[in-house]
Amino acid sequence: MNTNKHEHDCLQVLRYKDFVERKLIGNRTTLRRWMEREDDPFPQPIKLGPNSICWRCSDVEAWFERRAAASKGGVA
């Protein structure tokens, strides 16, 4: 069994603590505000259980890339 291929096929997810550890966000209020944006809201979370959510890493990376591109164009 090729475990490398399996590792790359797995869904990579981020939890709130991952955002904090990577210094992408400082508090839950900011995250909530990003999710409530009218234009290009932050990706919706995946519910893992009654008190546990996560986000697809690829969705979050794409969102940050769009925001970075928008800020270069003068739109934030």
C-alpha positions as CSV (number, residue, x, y, z in Angstrom):
1,M,0.0,0.0,0.0
2,N,1.3,3.4,-1.0
3,T,0.9,5.5,2.1
4,N,2.3,8.7,0.5
5,K,-0.5,8.7,-2.0
6,H,-3.1,8.2,0.7
7,E,-1.6,11.1,2.8
8,H,-2.0,13.4,-0.1
9,D,-5.6,12.3,-0.8
10,C,-6.7,13.1,2.8
11,L,-8.7,16.2,3.5
12,Q,-6.5,18.7,5.3
13,V,-8.4,20.8,7.8
14,L,-7.7,23.8,10.1
15,R,-9.3,24.4,13.5
16,Y,-9.6,27.7,15.3
17,K,-6.5,27.0,17.4
18,D,-4.5,26.5,14.2
19,F,-5.4,30.0,13.0
20,V,-4.2,31.4,16.4
21,E,-1.0,29.3,16.4
22,R,-0.2,30.5,12.9
23,K,-1.0,34.1,13.9
24,L,-3.6,34.4,11.1
25,I,-6.2,35.6,13.6
26,G,-6.3,37.0,17.1
27,N,-9.8,36.3,18.3
28,R,-13.1,34.7,17.5
29,T,-14.8,38.0,17.0
30,T,-12.6,38.7,13.9
31,L,-13.3,35.3,12.5
32,R,-17.1,35.8,13.0
33,R,-16.9,39.2,11.3
34,W,-15.0,37.6,8.4
35,M,-17.7,34.9,8.1
36,E,-20.5,37.6,8.0
37,R,-18.9,39.7,5.2
38,E,-21.3,40.5,2.4
39,D,-18.5,40.4,-0.2
40,D,-16.4,37.3,-0.2
41,P,-17.2,35.9,3.2
42,F,-14.7,33.5,5.0
43,P,-15.4,29.8,4.1
44,Q,-18.2,28.1,6.0
45,P,-16.9,25.6,8.6
46,I,-17.4,21.9,8.6
47,K,-19.2,20.6,11.7
48,L,-17.4,17.7,13.2
49,G,-19.5,17.3,16.3
50,P,-21.8,19.3,18.7
51,N,-18.9,21.5,19.8
52,S,-16.3,21.0,17.1
53,I,-15.8,22.7,13.7
54,C,-13.0,23.0,11.2
55,W,-12.3,24.5,7.8
56,R,-10.9,23.0,4.7
57,C,-7.3,24.2,4.3
58,S,-7.7,24.6,0.6
59,D,-10.8,26.9,1.1
60,V,-9.0,29.0,3.6
61,E,-5.9,29.4,1.5
62,A,-8.0,30.4,-1.5
63,W,-9.8,33.0,0.6
64,F,-6.5,34.5,1.8
65,E,-5.2,34.6,-1.7
66,R,-8.3,36.4,-2.9
67,R,-8.0,38.9,-0.1
68,A,-4.3,39.5,-0.8
69,A,-5.0,40.0,-4.5
70,A,-7.9,42.4,-3.6
71,S,-5.7,44.4,-1.3
72,K,-3.1,44.8,-4.1
73,G,-5.8,46.2,-6.3
74,G,-6.8,48.8,-3.7
75,V,-10.0,46.9,-2.6
76,A,-10.0,45.4,0.9
